[in-house]
Amino acid sequence: MAGGTLYTFPDHWRSYKPLIAAQYSGAQLRVLSSPPHFRFGHSNRSQDFLAKFPAGKVPAFEGDDGFCVFESNAIAYYVSNEELRGSSREGAAQVLQWVNFADSDIVPPACTWVFPTLGIMHYNKQADGVHPPPQITAKKFAENQPKKETGKKEKKEKEKDKEKTKEKDKDSKEKEKDKGKDKGDPEEELDECEQALRNEPRPKDPFSHLPKSPFILDEFKRKYSNEDTQSVALPHLWEHFDPQGWSLWFCEYKYPEQLSQTFMSCNLISGMFQRLDSLRKHAFASVLLFGTNNDSSISGVWLMRGQELAFQLCPDWQVDYESYTWRRLDPSSPDSRVLVSEYFSWEGKFQHVGKPFNQGKIFK
Ligand SMILES: N[C@@H](CCC(=O)N[C@@H](CS)C(=O)NCC(=O)O)C(=O)O
């Protein structure tokens, strides 16, 4: 049975297709639709995500066995069972027929009709005329389908429901028209994706509570990137460092015995940096790998805004930091200065490490 993770945003109607199929087939789907695990508009644009799903769209499915597939219909197909896919060639063709029919003939007019009532788009009279109302199209087809017997009582209930729905549709359409009248100018129209993005709570700056600091991280980064570390960047750091607004930390990877190939250890470091992308404005780090295959360790020095470990301020930043031990460095102590100097310049004795420097990565 195909089990795995479905990436989406909350209540995304396209995701209902795989979710419903999974309900029928018994496939186990884990849904990641909100932070810290998945944030629509961010996570689906990350390198990690794009490597697996080049279209960068949701829903997207990652199987427990690593198989990745996007497009809601394809995912629904994959998590289905034989009965849902059609067990004969004819059955399978009919399933495909209805899937395609829904996409081409039901979804577009349904969007034109339904999105305005959801407040996703404004009512658009012109567009409304382009497609026949979905109820009409679908009704035409439904009428031609072999009918199932329905009990009298059930029929009556259904009739009542139909009437109610008609009334509601009329009401909301009327309201939408009135809304349209009030608005002289056509307003910005959002499609459902834009709407979902807009609905995402805007991330607040996790450092907004801190008083302004005279230390400008970008200036230091520029010195570090363009000039000599020992003779220019480090003296600049010590001259301008603001110990009230910023802090320095030493970190060590907790599980060196699990580090095997050095390229994998490097991926571990770069993976962490990637996941911390949104912290770049507020932090700088040099994280180094020591030793060689099957005998290595990772440690580094971080410069970050505030007096707390910044990772604690935002759930998105908490994936990796607990795999490290953290020690605050006193910027006025000569030992700390040596440590910072060695880690930032990738030169020195690294006495506490006991393994030779192998390579380093800079977070900036
Ligand atoms: N045909 C695709 C459509 C998927 C799609 O367009 N998804 C939009 C959300 S509605 C998306 O992920 N857009 C990416 C973005 O806006 O970042 C399907 O059925 O899965």
PDBQT file of the ligand as one rigid body, heavy atoms in Angstrom, charges set to zero:
ROOT
HETATM    1  N1  LIG A 401      -2.549  20.811 -11.769  1.00  0.00    +0.000 N 
HETATM    2  C1  LIG A 401      -1.939  20.904 -10.471  1.00  0.00    +0.000 C 
HETATM    3  C2  LIG A 401      -2.092  22.297  -9.951  1.00  0.00    +0.000 C 
HETATM    4  C3  LIG A 401      -1.253  22.536  -8.733  1.00  0.00    +0.000 C 
HETATM    5  C4  LIG A 401      -1.130  24.026  -8.418  1.00  0.00    +0.000 C 
HETATM    6  O1  LIG A 401      -1.282  24.893  -9.299  1.00  0.00    +0.000 OA
HETATM    7  N2  LIG A 401      -0.799  24.328  -7.165  1.00  0.00    +0.000 N 
HETATM    8  C5  LIG A 401      -0.582  25.676  -6.753  1.00  0.00    +0.000 C 
HETATM    9  C6  LIG A 401      -1.474  25.975  -5.573  1.00  0.00    +0.000 C 
HETATM   10  S1  LIG A 401      -3.151  26.115  -6.093  1.00  0.00    +0.000 SA
HETATM   11  C7  LIG A 401       0.850  25.865  -6.238  1.00  0.00    +0.000 C 
HETATM   12  O2  LIG A 401       1.360  25.014  -5.562  1.00  0.00    +0.000 OA
HETATM   13  N3  LIG A 401       1.518  26.978  -6.610  1.00  0.00    +0.000 N 
HETATM   14  C8  LIG A 401       2.867  27.215  -6.162  1.00  0.00    +0.000 C 
HETATM   15  C9  LIG A 401       3.088  28.578  -5.566  1.00  0.00    +0.000 C 
HETATM   16  O3  LIG A 401       2.249  29.452  -5.800  1.00  0.00    +0.000 OA
HETATM   17  O4  LIG A 401       4.096  28.746  -4.854  1.00  0.00    +0.000 OA
HETATM   18  C10 LIG A 401      -2.569  19.870  -9.528  1.00  0.00    +0.000 C 
HETATM   19  O5  LIG A 401      -3.728  19.536  -9.712  1.00  0.00    +0.000 OA
HETATM   20  O6  LIG A 401      -1.859  19.390  -8.611  1.00  0.00    +0.000 OA
ENDROOT
TORSDOF 0
